[in-house]
Amino acid sequence: MREILSGGLVVVGLVFFGWTASAQNACQTDLNGDGVTNEADVEIFQSALGTAVGDEGFVAAADLDGSGTVTSTDYGIFLGCN
């Protein structure tokens, strides 16, 4: 019985670790690639807000939810990550 329980804890631990790792990877908010998220990144995000793939000014890195459009949803993700 102890082996079954410890095996289950390993699986639960791996699932939790996998979830937290993917959550951390979703927070790529350094939009200008200088290694930090700061005011410059906020300015880039704000200038891209409302744009979509193919639009002038669209910044793919600012489309944090991958929808093809930089929206308030992306801004919420941006704020939640920082």
Secondary structure, DSSP 8 states (H G I E B T S, - for coil): -HHHHHHHHHHHHHHHHHHHHHHHHT----TTSSSS-SHHHHHHHHHHTT-BTTSTT--GGG-TT-SSB--HHHHHHHHHH-
